[in-house]
Amino acid sequence: MKESDEQLQEQPPRARIPKMAAEKALPQSGAETLVKIIKGYAVASNGGETQINYKDVASAANLHPTIVSRNNSFLAESGILTSPKYGYYVPSEGAVRFAREAAWDEAAAKGHLRKILLNCWYGQVVVQNFTLHSALRREDLKRTLAIKCGATEGDSAALDFLIDFIAYAGLVESNENGTLSRGNFDELAKTRPPTVPVQALAPQTANIIGVAPIELQRAPSAAPPVSFVVHLHVNSLQELTPEYAKQVKDWAKGLQEQGLQCDISVDVNNNVSTPQS
């Protein structure tokens, strides 16, 4: 046996260094491929009626099975897919509607996709950032997304795929100078609970205690109870008349008629009455 062969046998096998993965699932393919996978799930599942695996989708989308399987976690975490049991997936209603309408009007069909993305973690990051900034450099948004999902340098390509997918859905728009600006957030209002207007204080009372008309959001019945505190600041003790006190009482009664529990406490030292629901 040669000396070089002996040295190779004496060396212990090197331990494989595991790659640090991001805390959130990231796409492993570009936006065009992701769209093909989504449409493939809609077709192969017969409009979401059948649980299917990645091999079924690969055939419908004309993609390699590995490409489909590598993106399943991202699509599931995004809310585009659901997984009733291990290894099987069903497209969400919004994903099916997107796939059906995209063949006739892709621009309008993207609204179903935006509604899904606005509810997931990266959609919320986009909304928060473009509420504070009119435009962002691509690298700035990429860095914010990376921090939010715990990505490493090895996830750089996946983050670029993510931004391209966000841009495809229309949540951001690319500008000629290379920056990104706010896209279409119209679907954001459709995902919020309806507002129930509450009758405000009479104008003269509002002027005295410094309160503007407000609107309350009533949460769905399944949601946990929400409480809030409104401080009514009285500008002058001389204006604490029974007439104005009655108007405050009527306003609190209006809250109760809307199905909201309301308790009133008065802090004499600070001259503040606090309706609380």
Sequence and secondary structure as in RCSB ss.txt:
>XXXX:A:sequence
MKESDEQLQEQPPRARIPKMAAEKALPQSGAETLVKIIKGYAVASNGGETQINYKDVASAANLHPTIVSRNNSFL
AESGILTSPKYGYYVPSEGAVRFAREAAWDEAAAKGHLRKILLNCWYGQVVVQNFTLHSALRREDLKRTLAIKCG
ATEGDSAALDFLIDFIAYAGLVESNENGTLSRGNFDELAKTRPPTVPVQALAPQTANIIGVAPIELQRAPSAAPP
VSFVVHLHVNSLQELTPEYAKQVKDWAKGLQEQGLQCDISVDVNNNVSTPQS
>XXXX:A:secstr
  HHHHHHHHS           SS   SS HHHHHHHHHHHHHHTTTTTS B HHHHHHHHT  HHHHHHHHHHH
HHTTSEEEEETTEEEE HHHHHHHHHHTT HHHHHHHHHHHHTTSHHHHHHHHHHHH SEEEHHHHHHHHHHHHT
  GGGHHHHHHHHHHHHHHTSEEE TTSEEEE   HHHHHTS  EEE     HHHHHHHT    EEE   TTS  
   B  EE S GGG  HHHHHHHHHHHHHHHHTT   EEEEETTTTEEEEE 
